[in-house]
Amino acid sequence: MALTLRKILYVVLMLLLISIISFGAIHLAPNSFFASGELNPNITPESLEQLKKVYGLDKSLPMQFIAWFQAMLRLDFGISFASGKAVRDEILSRLPITLLMNVVSIVLVFVLSLYFGIRSAMKRGSYDSAIKQFALISYAMPSFYLSLLLVMFLAVYWKIFPISGLHSVDVGTGLKYYLDMAWHLVLPIFVMVFGGLGSLILYVRSLTLNILKSDYIFFARSRGVEGSALLRHFILPNLSPPLITILGLSLPGLIGGSVILESIFAINGMGLLFYQSALSRDYPVIMGILIISSLLTLLGNMVADLVLSRLNPHFKRKN
């Protein structure tokens, strides 16, 4: 209980610090959302001042932060400069598809990495070499380059998959609607899975090799424990703590990792929203997405620590 309370307090303090730094950095950056209006001869200086007053930009930076932070505590991130809609509504309308893509890709990455990483460590030789070569290619391949290759060959030349978007023009309703959306998501999810496999396979392989060299594996094998029993009772339990930590750190990628792919495949999700907002200096939307990303990072670390404290009592005493 004490560990949980300390972690919650840590999350609150870190979120406050991140909010202050992010708010100051964004507002001190050159140019603003109204920079294009200042170059428009049809907009008078009085009109610009009125717009800044409407959005609260006429106040000092500390006063702007205090007003924004008070509203943020009520889950009110303000009004988007670009669309005029509530930032909360903008985020909620685009969050489901981004969560769907990233949750599916994270599950596939962890399952496949466990399978291939453990098999690579336990079956040395040509199989191990092939898995390492694949992992290195996956690690070195830029996601945007792979995306463009897949679009060019599988969508433009061979017309197997759709080029972009979430739905076809003549999409139906019911089951056809969701099957059509799943078909549109095959390429972006494949790119996300392929890009995440390389480093995790090598990490799982390295951990498994260290576990296989340990004394308890030697004594387990001396008692005749092999195969699935060795994997279930000795290898997987010792792989769990570091993988849980990595899984907690993967949560912020639910949003930030989708920026490039959603832009290339024209998927109207959180990544594309963040990219468009950064280009237009839409401060409220940028801050809303940054706060959600930071909160996911902090909550991911907190949940990982709490799970590890359950699995390992020594970890609990150290924290």
N, C-alpha and C positions, 0 to 999 in steps of 0.2 A: 504493500500500500504506500509506504514511504517512497519507494522507488518511482511509483506511478505519479505521485504528487510532484516529486522533483522533476520528472520528465515533462509534465504539463507546464510547470513554472518555467522551465527552460524553453519550451516551445513558445510561450507567450512573450518572454523577454526577447528571444531571437526574432520573432515576428515583428515586434516593435522596432528593433534595431534595423532589420531589413527594410521595413517601411520607410524609416527616416532616410536611409542611404539611397534607396531607389527613388523616392519622391524628389530628393534634392538633385540627384544625378539627372533625372529626366527633365526637370524644369530648368536646370542650368545649362542644358545642351543648347547649341546654337540653333536658330530658327524656331518656329512654332507653327501651330496649326493655322494661325492667322497671317503667316508670312505671305502667302499667295494673295490674300486680300489686300495687303498693304501695297502690292504692285498693281492692283486693279484701279484704274482711274475713276471707275463708277462708284467706288466705295469711299465714303468720306471718313476722315479721321474720327468724327463724332460717332459714326456707325460702328467703327471698330471698337471704340471705347465702350459703347453700349453693349456690344457682344461680349467683351471681356468682363464687364460688370455682371452680365447675366450668368456667365459661367464661373464667377468668383475669382477671375484672374487679375482683378484690379487691386486685390489685397496683397499684403506682404507675404513672402514665402512661408514663414512660420505660421501665420494665420490661415493660409490656404491648407497647410498640412493638418493643423488642428481640426479645421472644419471637415476635411476629407477623412481623417482618422475617426472622428466621432460618427460620421455617416457609415464608415466601413464596419464599425462595431455592430451596426444594425443591418449588415450585409447590403448596404446601399453604396455602390461604387460610383455613383453619379450618372451623368448623362453623356453619351457619346457625342463628341464634337461633329463627327462625320455624318452619322445617321439620325441624331436627335433622339434615339431610343435609350432606354435605361441600359446601362452596362450589364447589369445582372441579367436582364432578358436576352441581351446579345450573347452573353457567355452561355446561358442555359440552353439557348437554341442551337448552339454549335458544339456543346460539350459531348452529347451522347455519341456522335459518330467518331469523335476523336478517342473517347474512352473505349468504344467497341474495337477500333482498329488496334489500339495499343494493348488492351487486355488480351486479345486473341494472339497478338504477336509475342507478348511476354510469355504467355503460357506455352506456346509452341517453341520458343527459344529455350526455355528452361528444360522442357521435356526432352527435346532433341539434343541439347547440350549434355544433359545427364547421360543419355543413352550412348551417344557417340564418344563422349569424353571418358566414360568408364570402360567401354569396350576397347577404346584405343590404348588405355593404360594396361588392360589385362591381356590383350592380344597383340603382342609385339610382332614386328615384321612388316610385311607389305601392307596389311590392313592399317596398322598404326601410321605408316608413312603416308598412305593415301588420305587418312583423316587429317593429319598435320598439314598436308599440302592444301586440302580444302579449307581448313581453318585459316591458313595464312592468306589465301585468296579472298576469303570472306572479310578478314580483318583489313586488308589493303584496299578493297574495292570501295570507291566513293559511292554513296547511296544515290547522289544525283546522276552520276554517270551510268550506273546500272539502270536507273529508272528510264533515262533517255534511250538506252539500248533496247530495253524491253518494249517501250512504246514504239520505237522505230520498227522493230522486227515483228513483234507479236500483235501490234495494233494497227500499224500503218501498212506494212508490206503484206503480212499474212492474214490480217483482219480476224485474228482469233479472239482477242479481247477488245473491249471498248477503249478508246483513247483517253477519255477523261470523264469527270463527273461521277455522279452516284446512280443515275437512272437513265434509261433510254427514253427517247422521245415518245415512243408508243407503248410505254410500260403499262401493264394492266394493274389490277388490284389484287389484294389477298396474297396468296402464296407466290404468284408470279412477281409481285412487287418486291418481295424480300429476296427471291432468287436472283432477280435482275440486279439488286443492290449488291448481293454477295458476289456476283460475277464481275461487277465493276471494282470490287475491293480486292480481287485476287492479286493483281499486280502490285499495288502499294503494300499489301500485307506481306507478299513474298519478299519485296525489297527490305522491309523492316526485319523480317525473320533472318534473311540471308546476311544482312549487315550485323545483326546481333550475335550470330552463332560463333563467329571466329574466335573472339577473345574469350568467350565463356567456355567453349570446348577446350581450348588450351588450358584455361584455369582449372576446370574440372579434371582434366587429364593430369595436370601437375599435382593437384591435391590427392588424387587417387594413387599416383605413384608414391607419394610420401606415405600415405596410409599403408600401402602394400609393403613398405620397407620397415614398418613399425614392429615392435616386439609382440604386441598382442595378436597381430596377424600371423606371426611365426608360430606362436603357441596354439592359435586356433587351427592352423593347418596341421600342426603336429598331432592334434586330436581328431583329424579327419574331416574338419569343416571345410567344404569347398563349394563352388558354384553359387547357386541362389542363396543358400544359407549364409555363406560368407558375405555376400552382397547385402542381404537384408539385415543381418545382425551386427556387422562390423563396419562395412564401407559406407553405406547410406547414413547411419547415425552420425558418423564423424564428418561426413560431407555437409550435413544440415546446417551447422552454425555459420560457416562462411557464406553459404548460398543464401541463407535467410538475410544476412547483412546486405548482400548484393541485391536481393529482391527489394529490400527497403529503399536502397538508393536508386532503384529503377523507376520508382513512382513518379519523380519529376519528369521523366521522359514521356509520360502520358500526354504531356502538352508540348514541351519544348522540342521533343524529337520529331514532331509531325510538321514542323514549319516548312521544310524543304519539300517533303513528299506531297503535302496537301497543295502546295503551290504548283508543283509540276503536274499533278493529276487533277487539279482544279476541284478539290474536295472541300466543301464549305464547312470546315471545322475550325477548331481553336487555333491550330497552327497558321492557317491562312488568315484568320482574323488578326492574330498577333503581327504577322508580316505586313498586312495592309495598314494596321494601326501605327506601326513603327514608321512606315513611309509617310503617313499623313500627320505624324506627331499628335495622335489622338491620345492625350495624356490619361484620361479616365480609363479607357480600355486597356492601355498598356499597364497601368498600375493594377487594375483588376486581375489581369492574367498573371502578372508577376507575383502578386500576393497569393493567388491560388497555387502557383507553381512552388513558391516557398513553403506554403503550408503543407503541400503534399510531401516535399522533401523532409520537413521536420517531423511530420506524422509518420512517414515511412521509417525514419531513424528511430523514433520512439517505439513504434510497434515492433521493429526488429529487435531492439534492446529488451523489450518486455518478453518477447518470445524466447530470446536467448537466455534470459534469467530463469525462465521455466525449464528450459532444457539443461542448463548448466548452473547449478547452485553457486559454483565458484565465481561465475560472471556476476551474479547478483551481489555477492559480498564485495567485489571490487568496485561496483558502482554505488 
